[in-house]
């Protein structure tokens, strides 16, 4: 789940991102074999580093959505905040509001240069490096690499919620 997601706490339901993507990709591939129709998979939730993007693609995603990294750009319209997608009213900002620091431009976040080594800058470079490291020349080859899934709640986007005491109940 992403930084603003409260579903797991509120409903007690949830699946780690890698498992959700891998299971969806397997179903997509079965559907493609039966129908000839390919349904792209977009990984969304908890993707904060270039390594997270690499893992999502390796698990079968065709693309990714990144709320916090994009919301943290200087150009982001949320001015240092982003929201999840759950709300009782379509007219309200959705879900839990999470504050994120705005330090870098979108160009640097996506294409570098990386001025720190935590994986939060140069997402495209990280994906290229990850693909090269496993011998994948393109996204389809990256989706075929062998993976090992070892989920942990501590690395699934909850750090900001815990630190800011949002979405954690009373």
Secondary structure as UniProt FT lines:
FT   TURN            3..4
FT   HELIX           7..11
FT   HELIX           17..35
FT   STRAND          42..44
FT   HELIX           50..58
FT   TURN            59..60
FT   STRAND          63..65
FT   HELIX           67..71
FT   TURN            74..75
FT   TURN            77..78
FT   STRAND          81..83
FT   TURN            90..91
FT   STRAND          97..99
FT   HELIX           106..111
FT   HELIX           123..133
FT   TURN            134..135
FT   HELIX           139..142
FT   TURN            143..144
FT   HELIX           153..155
FT   HELIX           159..164
//
